[in-house]
Amino acid sequence: MQNLHNSKTTADKLAEQHSVSPRTIHNDAKFTKAVDTIGKASPEAKQKILSGKGGVSKGDVAQIAELPYSVPRKTTWQILPRC
């Protein structure tokens, strides 16, 4: 039987492979989810964020992703004026 106390999580394994902390893996997963959420409302905004041309921080992306899905595309562009 495998000892569960010595089991590594997926985040632990990925962190080790990429020489980062497990927390970084978790934060990147949250950022990815936020970008995907924004992409549903505005594929153009998603592309600009991913290209680095959006001019928004990871914190901004997380806040925008928390807005209701019904926020229209025009509003997304107002929120991301630099995109």
C-alpha positions in Angstrom: 0.0 0.0 0.0 1.3 3.4 -0.9 2.1 5.8 1.9 -0.2 8.8 1.4 2.1 11.1 3.4 4.9 10.7 0.9 2.6 11.2 -2.2 3.3 14.3 -4.2 0.5 16.4 -5.7 0.5 17.3 -9.3 1.4 20.8 -8.3 4.4 19.5 -6.4 5.6 17.5 -9.4 5.1 20.3 -11.8 6.9 22.7 -9.5 9.8 20.4 -9.2 10.0 20.0 -13.0 9.9 23.7 -13.6 12.0 24.8 -10.6 9.3 26.9 -9.1 7.2 26.6 -5.9 3.9 24.7 -5.8 2.3 28.1 -5.0 3.4 29.4 -8.4 1.7 26.5 -10.1 -1.5 27.2 -8.2 -1.3 30.9 -9.1 -0.6 30.2 -12.7 -3.6 27.9 -12.8 -5.9 30.6 -11.4 -4.5 33.1 -14.0 -5.1 30.6 -16.8 -8.7 30.1 -15.6 -9.2 33.9 -15.4 -7.9 34.4 -18.9 -10.1 31.7 -20.3 -13.1 33.3 -18.6 -12.3 36.7 -20.2 -11.8 34.9 -23.5 -15.4 33.7 -23.5 -16.6 37.3 -23.4 -13.9 38.8 -25.6 -11.5 36.5 -27.6 -9.6 39.7 -28.7 -8.9 40.7 -25.0 -7.7 37.1 -24.3 -5.2 37.3 -27.2 -3.9 40.7 -26.1 -3.5 39.5 -22.6 -1.6 36.4 -23.7 0.6 38.3 -26.1 1.6 40.7 -23.3 0.1 43.7 -25.2 -2.9 44.1 -23.0 -1.1 46.2 -20.5 -2.9 44.7 -17.5 -1.5 42.9 -14.4 -2.4 39.4 -13.3 -4.4 41.1 -10.5 -6.4 43.1 -13.1 -7.1 39.9 -15.1 -8.4 38.2 -11.9 -10.7 41.1 -11.1 -12.1 41.3 -14.6 -12.7 37.6 -14.7 -14.9 37.9 -11.6 -17.3 40.2 -13.4 -20.6 38.6 -14.4 -20.4 36.7 -17.7 -23.2 39.0 -19.0 -20.8 42.0 -19.1 -21.0 43.0 -22.8 -17.9 43.0 -25.0 -17.9 46.8 -25.2 -17.7 47.0 -21.4 -14.8 44.5 -21.4 -12.9 46.9 -23.7 -13.7 49.8 -21.5 -12.2 47.9 -18.6 -9.2 47.0 -20.6 -8.5 50.3 -22.3 -5.0 49.5 -23.1 -6.0 46.4 -25.1 
